[in-house]
């Protein structure tokens, strides 16, 4: 199954999405947008893709989802939501069945966006803040409500794109940003590669199939029960998958997707990855003065940990962050054929899971925003932060692991004195054991 995923990555990079590698893992080079899009599809995750207009933000997600979920490109196009100020709940989620409504019966016609496992929101930051709330609960849990009915997805992933701020964009609200597991940038491939795109512009026809697109559209618009509709939809997708195999692709069936997820979940973090992740979380949540970071409380004077991340950020990291980083690190380790998740996997995923979730203090931004870099500022700042914590962890690795082990022993009733150390992680251990 790993070969199927690598086949998808290679096929799209060779034929459909042109890029420069911007990520190196275990000596191999990857493109972060394409790699994380593949992981998002595998994990049924949520990904925000930012960048300049026309650099493949939406198309990269469409290609990955088309192959991975065996859905023709035309069907995916029909299910996408366009971000704009006039967007309504009826266009996004569903509308009343007017024929039945005239008879006094309330019934919902669900949108393709809600029904399909592939969900793409194009230019999400062109939705006003109030309208972003329409999809907030649905993208988080896969539960969609309209009138007195509910539609629950048993399998789904979300991709949203966002151009950089201009006169037509709005702020993406913090609760929405936090629901994205990772954020990546779709970068320009460079002049020499961009020059070659013209002759290959119609290559996406490889993922089109008019007959299957019509069959799927008819099914999605039918009044069949949800379970029956999804079973028949999957059968059409399987036929499209066989068509793709003839083109040299190895699509992934629903059963294989479930098997891959089960294998990924079984991968454990090794001791260093476990300890480093806890160290990182402690710096993103701890406050010596107020107990924890809070966006509405400024810890300027009397802060004990001025040299740590907690002094450079305004907000507290959410509980979604460790979930995001853990599952994406497991997926990356599985894809690379590793038996455990190690520090390199955590370090690779962390900046992309952090960049959209952190609110930096002005001093930290001012210190780094003019530095030479290849990433957008939020991702670059997150990489700087992750590297600094890794450096601090390297200096105290054995002490931190020993403190965590002792903390666990004390929590089990053993009488052992805690180690002393000048890092938030030691204070967190003491707090857990009731010593603070």
URTA-V835708 format. One record per residue. PHI is phi as a letter, one per 40 degrees, with the letter a starting at -180 (none if undefined). PSI is psi in radians with two decimals (* if undefined). BURIAL is b if it has 16 or more other ideal C-beta (glycine too) atoms within 10 Angstrom, else e. Layout:
phi=(PHI;PHI)
psi=(PSI;PSI)
burial=(BURIAL;BURIAL)
//
This chain:
phi=(none;c;c;c;c;c;c;c;d;c;c;c;c;c;b;b;b;c;a;b;c;b;a;b;b;f;g;b;b;b;b;c;c;c;c;c;c;c;c;c;c;c;c;f;c;b;b;b;b;b;i;c;c;g;b;g;c;c;c;c;c;c;c;d;c;c;c;c;c;f;b;d;d;c;c;c;d;c;c;c;b;c;c;a;d;c;c;b;c;c;c;c;b;i;a;c;c;c;c;c;c;c;c;g;b;c;a;b;c;c;c;c;d;c;c;c;c;c;b;b;b;c;f;c;c;c;c;d;d;c;c;c;c;d;b;d;c;c;c;c;b;g;b;b;b;a;f;b;b;b;b;b;c;c;a;a;b;b;b;b;b;a;c;c;d;a;c;c;b;b;c;c;c;d;c;c;d;c;c;c;c;a;b;b;b;c;c;c;c;g;d;c;c;d;d;c;c;d;c;b;c;c;c;c;c;c;b;c;a;d;c;c;c;c;c;c;c;c;c;c;c;c;b;c;d;d;c;c;c;c;c;c;c;c;c;c;c;c;c;c;c;c;c;c;c;c;c;g;c;b;c;b;c;c;c;c;c;c;c;c;c;c;c;c;c;c;c;c;c;c;d;c;c;c;c;c;c;c;c;c;c;c;c;c;b;c;b;c;c;b;g;a;c;b;c;c;b;c;b;b;c;g;c;c;b;c;c;b;c;d;c;b;b;c;b;c;c;c;c;c;d;c;c;d;c;c;c;c;c;c;c;c;c;c;c;c;g;c;c;a;c;b;c;c;c;c;c;c;c;d;c;c;c;c;d;c;b;b;b;c;c;d;c;c;c;c;c;b;c;c;c;c;a;b;b;c;d;d;c;c;c;c;c;d;c;c;c;c;c;c;c;c;c;c;c;b;d;c;c;c;c;c;c;c;c;c;d;c;c;c;c;c;h;c;c;b;c;c;c;c;a;b;a;d;c;c;c;c;c;c;c;c;c;g;c;b)
psi=(-0.53;-0.68;-0.62;-0.74;-0.70;-0.58;-0.71;-0.82;-0.85;-0.71;-0.81;-0.70;-0.53;-0.55;-0.46;-0.65;2.00;2.35;2.98;2.44;2.41;0.26;2.32;2.20;2.18;0.67;-0.07;2.53;2.43;2.90;2.19;-0.70;-0.85;-0.72;-0.86;-0.49;-0.70;-0.77;-0.66;-0.73;-0.71;-0.79;-0.06;0.81;-2.91;2.20;2.37;2.20;2.04;2.88;3.08;2.75;2.50;0.32;0.39;0.37;-0.96;-0.73;-0.61;-0.72;-0.71;-0.78;-0.83;-0.84;-0.65;-0.81;-0.80;-0.68;0.07;0.77;2.20;2.56;-0.66;-0.63;-0.68;-0.73;-0.73;-0.30;-0.14;2.61;2.25;2.24;2.07;2.76;-0.44;0.08;2.46;2.85;-0.60;-0.55;-0.52;-0.90;-1.01;3.03;2.83;2.55;1.80;-0.59;-0.80;-0.57;-0.61;-0.34;0.11;0.28;2.18;2.15;2.51;2.38;1.82;2.52;2.77;-0.59;-0.76;-0.71;-0.68;2.61;-0.36;2.11;2.09;2.19;1.97;2.18;1.07;-0.50;0.14;0.00;2.22;2.71;-0.69;-0.56;-0.29;-0.50;-0.35;-0.66;0.06;-0.92;-0.63;-0.78;-0.37;-0.82;-0.16;0.30;2.15;2.26;2.42;2.36;-2.19;0.38;2.74;2.43;2.19;2.12;2.29;-0.18;2.21;2.68;2.75;2.31;2.33;2.47;2.72;2.15;2.84;2.74;2.34;-2.97;-0.35;0.12;2.80;2.95;2.34;2.14;2.60;-0.75;-0.59;-0.78;-0.71;-0.39;-0.29;2.23;-0.75;2.74;2.32;2.88;2.34;1.89;2.83;2.39;-0.10;2.70;-0.76;-0.62;-0.72;-0.61;-0.51;-0.17;-0.66;-1.00;-0.34;0.20;-0.53;0.26;-0.38;-0.14;-0.32;-0.47;0.20;2.60;1.79;-0.74;-0.81;-0.57;-0.71;-0.71;-0.78;-0.71;-0.69;-0.72;-0.80;-0.50;-0.02;2.92;0.41;2.67;2.59;-0.84;-0.79;-0.76;-0.79;-0.61;-0.75;-0.62;-0.75;-0.62;-0.69;-0.71;-0.63;-0.65;-0.67;-0.61;-0.70;-0.63;-0.73;-0.61;-0.61;-0.36;0.02;0.11;2.77;1.44;2.95;2.21;2.94;-0.72;-0.69;-0.65;-0.75;-0.70;-0.71;-0.78;-0.70;-0.71;-0.69;-0.72;-0.43;-0.23;2.17;2.70;2.35;3.03;-0.74;-0.74;-0.72;-0.86;-0.69;-0.73;-0.74;-0.69;-0.76;-0.82;-0.66;-0.67;-0.37;-0.01;-0.39;2.51;2.11;-0.66;-0.72;0.16;-0.71;2.85;2.44;2.35;-0.43;0.11;2.18;2.17;1.55;-1.04;2.54;0.22;2.18;-0.55;1.06;-0.36;0.17;2.94;-0.56;-0.40;-0.21;-0.13;2.78;-0.59;2.94;2.38;2.51;2.95;-0.14;-0.46;-0.93;-0.51;-0.83;-0.87;-0.63;-0.87;-0.61;-0.62;-0.67;-0.75;-0.73;-0.78;-0.74;-0.79;-0.59;-0.01;0.39;2.70;-0.37;2.82;2.20;-3.12;-0.64;-0.70;-0.77;-0.80;-0.61;-0.76;-0.65;-0.85;-0.61;-0.43;-0.31;-0.62;-0.66;-0.11;-0.24;2.44;1.86;2.58;2.66;-0.63;-0.71;-0.75;-0.80;-0.56;-0.57;-0.23;-0.40;0.04;2.65;2.29;2.88;-0.13;2.75;2.71;-0.82;-0.75;-0.67;-0.80;-0.69;-0.66;-0.71;-0.79;-0.79;-0.73;-0.67;-0.73;-0.66;-0.69;-0.77;-0.68;-0.70;-0.62;-0.50;0.33;-0.97;-0.65;-0.73;-0.79;-0.67;-0.70;-0.71;-0.70;-0.73;-0.73;-0.70;-0.73;-0.75;-0.68;-0.38;0.07;0.00;2.50;1.60;2.34;2.41;2.59;2.63;2.54;2.67;1.21;2.54;-0.52;-0.62;-0.69;-0.61;-0.70;-0.78;-0.73;-0.74;-0.53;0.11;0.33;-0.09;*)
burial=(e;e;e;b;b;e;b;b;b;e;b;b;b;e;b;b;b;b;b;e;e;b;b;e;b;e;e;e;e;b;b;b;b;b;b;b;b;b;b;b;b;b;b;b;b;b;b;b;b;b;b;e;e;e;b;b;b;b;b;b;b;b;b;b;b;b;b;b;b;b;b;b;b;b;b;b;e;b;b;b;b;b;b;e;e;e;b;e;e;e;e;b;b;b;b;b;b;e;e;e;e;e;e;e;e;e;b;b;e;b;b;b;b;b;b;b;b;b;b;b;b;b;b;b;b;b;b;b;e;e;b;b;e;b;b;e;e;b;b;e;e;b;e;b;e;b;e;e;e;e;b;e;b;e;b;b;b;b;b;b;b;b;b;e;e;e;e;e;b;b;e;b;b;e;e;b;b;b;b;b;b;b;b;b;b;b;b;b;b;e;e;e;e;e;e;e;e;e;e;e;e;e;e;b;e;b;b;e;b;e;e;b;b;e;b;b;b;e;b;b;e;e;e;e;e;e;e;e;b;b;e;b;b;b;e;b;b;e;e;b;b;e;b;b;e;e;e;e;b;b;b;b;e;b;e;e;b;e;e;b;b;e;e;b;e;e;b;e;b;b;e;b;b;b;b;b;b;b;b;b;b;b;b;b;b;b;b;b;e;e;e;e;b;e;e;e;e;e;b;e;e;e;b;b;b;e;e;b;b;b;b;b;b;b;b;b;b;b;e;b;b;b;e;b;b;b;b;b;b;b;b;b;b;b;b;e;e;b;e;e;b;b;b;b;b;b;b;b;b;b;b;b;b;b;b;b;b;b;e;b;e;e;e;b;e;e;e;e;e;e;e;e;e;e;b;b;e;b;b;b;b;b;b;b;b;b;e;e;b;b;e;b;b;e;e;b;b;e;e;b;b;e;b;b;e;b;b;e;e;b;e;e;e;e;e;e;e;e;e;e;e;e;b;b;b;b;b;b;b;b;e;e;e;e;e;e)
//
